[in-house]
Amino acid sequence: MEEISETFQELGLTERIFYGADLYCLVKDTSLGKETPEECERERPLRDIITTLSNEAASSVLDKNG
């Protein structure tokens, strides 16, 4: 877990990924975090969720870091 934390930090993401509040902050700024419960696709595959979070979080970091 420490290696994963270091990898996240190197990518400009939170190294505190295993702290619940930081994960919620990561998700809230993505399209998934902006969905209402009524809009949520209940059968969305986990792979799609991970891909969306990864792509949108990476884009957010790139935007912040120029």
FILOLO-571117 format. One record per atom (N, C-alpha, C): x, y, z; residue in three letters. Coordinates in steps of 0.2 Angstrom, whole numbers, padded with zeros to 4 digits, always signed. Last residue first. Layout:
N
XYZALA...
***
This chain:
66
-0003+0112-0077GLY-0002+0116-0084GLY+0001+0111-0088GLY-0008+0108-0066ASN-0001+0108-0066ASN+0001+0111-0073ASN-0022+0107-0068LYS-0019+0111-0062LYS-0012+0112-0063LYS-0023+0099-0079ASP-0025+0106-0079ASP-0022+0110-0074ASP-0018+0087-0073LEU-0014+0090-0079LEU-0016+0097-0080LEU-0028+0084-0064VAL-0021+0085-0062VAL-0017+0089-0067VAL-0038+0082-0073SER-0039+0087-0068SER-0032+0089-0065SER-0034+0071-0080SER-0035+0077-0083SER-0035+0083-0079SER-0034+0061-0069ALA-0028+0063-0072ALA-0028+0070-0076ALA-0048+0061-0066ALA-0043+0063-0061ALA-0036+0065-0064ALA-0052+0055-0078GLU-0054+0062-0076GLU-0050+0065-0071GLU-0046+0043-0079ASN-0045+0048-0084ASN-0047+0055-0082ASN-0050+0037-0067SER-0043+0037-0068SER-0042+0043-0074SER-0064+0037-0067LEU-0061+0040-0062LEU-0053+0042-0064LEU-0066+0029-0079THR-0068+0036-0079THR-0065+0040-0073THR-0060+0017-0075THR-0057+0020-0081THR-0059+0028-0081THR-0068+0013-0064ILE-0061+0014-0063ILE-0058+0018-0069ILE-0080+0012-0071ILE-0080+0016-0066ILE-0073+0018-0065ILE-0077+0001-0080ASP-0079+0008-0083ASP-0079+0013-0077ASP-0075-0009-0071ARG-0070-0007-0075ARG-0071+0000-0078ARG-0088-0011-0065LEU-0082-0008-0061LEU-0077-0006-0065LEU-0101-0007-0076PRO-0096-0011-0074PRO-0091-0008-0070PRO-0117-0001-0071ARG-0111+0001-0074ARG-0105-0004-0071ARG-0130-0003-0067GLU-0127-0009-0069GLU-0120-0007-0072GLU-0134+0009-0063ARG-0133+0004-0058ARG-0130-0002-0060ARG-0130+0025-0067GLU-0131+0018-0070GLU-0129+0013-0066GLU-0138+0038-0060CYS-0133+0033-0059CYS-0135+0027-0063CYS-0148+0047-0059GLU-0144+0047-0065GLU-0139+0041-0065GLU-0153+0047-0046GLU-0158+0045-0052GLU-0154+0044-0058GLU-0142+0052-0039PRO-0144+0045-0038PRO-0149+0042-0044PRO-0133+0062-0050THR-0138+0061-0045THR-0140+0054-0044THR-0116+0065-0054GLU-0122+0061-0055GLU-0127+0061-0049GLU-0104+0070-0050LYS-0109+0075-0051LYS-0116+0071-0053LYS-0096+0059-0049GLY-0097+0062-0043GLY-0103+0067-0044GLY-0094+0056-0062LEU-0098+0051-0058LEU-0100+0055-0052LEU-0087+0067-0067SER-0094+0066-0069SER-0097+0061-0065SER-0078+0073-0053THR-0078+0069-0059THR-0086+0069-0061THR-0076+0078-0040ASP-0075+0082-0046ASP-0075+0079-0052ASP-0079+0067-0031LYS-0084+0073-0032LYS-0083+0077-0038LYS-0067+0059-0031VAL-0073+0057-0035VAL-0078+0063-0036VAL-0058+0066-0023LEU-0056+0064-0029LEU-0063+0063-0034LEU-0066+0066-0011CYS-0064+0073-0014CYS-0062+0071-0021CYS-0066+0053-0008TYR-0072+0056-0009TYR-0071+0063-0013TYR-0053+0051-0005LEU-0056+0047-0011LEU-0062+0051-0013LEU-0051+0058+0006ASP-0047+0060+0000ASP-0050+0057-0006ASP-0059+0051+0016ALA-0061+0058+0014ALA-0057+0060+0007ALA-0052+0039+0017GLY-0058+0039+0014GLY-0060+0046+0012GLY-0036+0036+0013TYR-0040+0039+0018TYR-0046+0041+0015TYR-0028+0030+0003PHE-0031+0026+0008PHE-0035+0029+0014PHE-0023+0041-0003ILE-0028+0038-0006ILE-0032+0033-0002ILE-0013+0051+0000ARG-0018+0049+0005ARG-0024+0045+0003ARG-0007+0056-0011GLU-0004+0050-0008GLU-0008+0048-0002GLU-0017+0062-0024THR-0016+0062-0017THR-0012+0056-0014THR-0007+0065-0039LEU-0013+0063-0035LEU-0012+0063-0028LEU+0005+0066-0045GLY+0002+0072-0043GLY-0005+0071-0040GLY+0012+0055-0047LEU+0007+0057-0052LEU+0004+0063-0051LEU+0018+0053-0035GLU+0022+0055-0041GLU+0018+0057-0047GLU+0007+0049-0027GLN+0010+0055-0026GLN+0014+0058-0032GLN+0004+0036-0032PHE-0001+0042-0033PHE+0003+0048-0032PHE+0016+0030-0028THR+0015+0031-0035THR+0009+0036-0037THR+0015+0030-0014GLU+0020+0034-0018GLU+0019+0035-0025GLU+0004+0022-0013SER+0003+0029-0011SER+0009+0033-0014SER+0009+0010-0018ILE+0004+0013-0021ILE+0003+0020-0020ILE+0018+0008-0008GLU+0021+0009-0014GLU+0015+0012-0019GLU+0010+0006+0003GLU+0014+0012+0003GLU+0017+0013-0004GLU+0004-0006+0000MET+0000+0000+0000MET+0004+0006+0000MET
***
